[in-house]
């Protein structure tokens, strides 16, 4: 179940974000601060909206989505708790977001996150998206990334 983040569930998002940051710390070379918490790269403010993904009553994923104009979106952060991976939860989560926000999408994966690139390729294909551009792109913040770009319209995909 896809739930937008608001004041009532922001603590859930922030808790999951710590697990996400910890998992990626080997690639980002980040360490927790003196308080034991990681600084977040993407804050839910301005044009960035957070989403939570639930399996029944259990929060199992988060996403931070930036809106660039009327129908252009970027996946800034995306995380599924490891226990819930490889059973289709991540692909269902991504598809729920795309269904909610049809338009032009950009997704980027940092260097070293080949497993994330493989996940996005599978999720995009599972959604019936066939017109995808994938390239290597130098992101001003993340450096060299793998990037997928595509249009998603739930009425034209499987």
N, C-alpha and C positions, 0 to 999 in steps of 0.2 A: 504494500500500500504506500503510495506516494503522498507525503505530507510536506507542504511548504514550512519553512522555519519561521516562527514568530517568537514573541517574548516568552510564551508559555513553554516552548520546547527548545529554546536556544541552549539551555544547559546540556541537553542530550546531544545536540550537534557539537558543542564544544568538547564534550567528553570523547565522542568518537573522533573528533579532529585530532586529539592528542595521540590516539592509536595510529591514525594515518600518518601524522608527522613522525612518530617514532619509527614506523615501518620504513618510511622513505629517508630517514636520517642517514642511512648508509650511502645513499646516492646524493643527497643534498649537503652532506657534511655538517649537518646541524646537530647541536647538543641542547639539552634542556637548560633552562636558566637556573638560577640559584633556588627558585621556588619549585623546581622539578618539572616545570611546564615548558613545552616548546612554543616559540612564537609562531603564529600562523602567517602563512604567506598571503592568504586571501581572506580578507575581512568581509563580512556580510554587511555591506553598506553601499550607498550610491546605486550603481547599476548591477550589483551582485546580489543574487537571491540564493538562499540555501534551501536544500531539500533533504528530507530524511526518508529512508526506505525501511519499511517494517515487514517482518514476518510474523503475522498475528500481532501480538502485543510487544514483540521484541524489536528494538531498533537495530538494524543490521547494516545500514549504509548511509552515506552522506554524499551530497554533491553541492558544489558551489557553481552557479551558472551566471555568467555575465551576459547582459543584454547590450548589444551594440546597435542601436537603432530599433526600428519597428519589428523586424523579423530576422535579425542576425544574432546568433548566440555562440558562446564559447564555454566549453567545459573547463573550468579553472581547477577544480578539485573533484575527485571521484574516488570513493572508497567503499569497499564491502568487507565486513569482518571476515577474516580468513576461514572460519568454520563454515561460512555460507557461500564460499566460492566453489566453482566447478560443478554447480548444480543448477545453473541458469539464473540465479538471483541477480547477478550483475547485469546481464543482458536484459532481463525484464525491467530492472530499475532504469537503465538507459532508455529503453523503448518508452517507458511511462513518461519520462521527461520529454522525449522527442514528441510524443503524442500531445502532451500538454503545451508544447512550444514549437509548433511547426515552423520551419523556415530554413535559413542557411546556417549550418553548424561548422564549428572549428574545434578540433580536439588535438591536444599536443601531449606527447610523452617525452620526459627528460631522458637524456643519454643514460644508458644502463638499465632502463626499465623495459627491456624487450618483452617481458611477460605482459606488461600493460599494453604494449603495441599489439601483441597477439590477441589479447582480450578485446580490444577495440575493433580489430579486423573481424573477429567472430561476431561481436555484437552488432556491428553494422550490417554484415551479411545476413544475420538472423532476422534483422528488421526488414529485409527485402530491399535494402538500399544497394543499387547496382552502379550508380554514377558517383564514384568516389575518386577524389584526387588525393594521392598520398605523396608527400615529399619530405625532404630534409630542409629545415628552416632554422635560421639563427634568430632566436627570440631574444629581445633586449634584456629580459630578466633571467631566463633559464639557460641561455646559450643554445647550443645545437639541440634541436628537438626533432622528433618524427611528428608530422602533422597530417591529419586527415581533414578534408573539407567536402561537404556534400549538402544537398538540399533534401529536406525531409518533409513529406506531406503524407499523413496517415492514410489519405484516400487513394494514394497511388502506390503504396507499399503493401506487402502482404499483410 
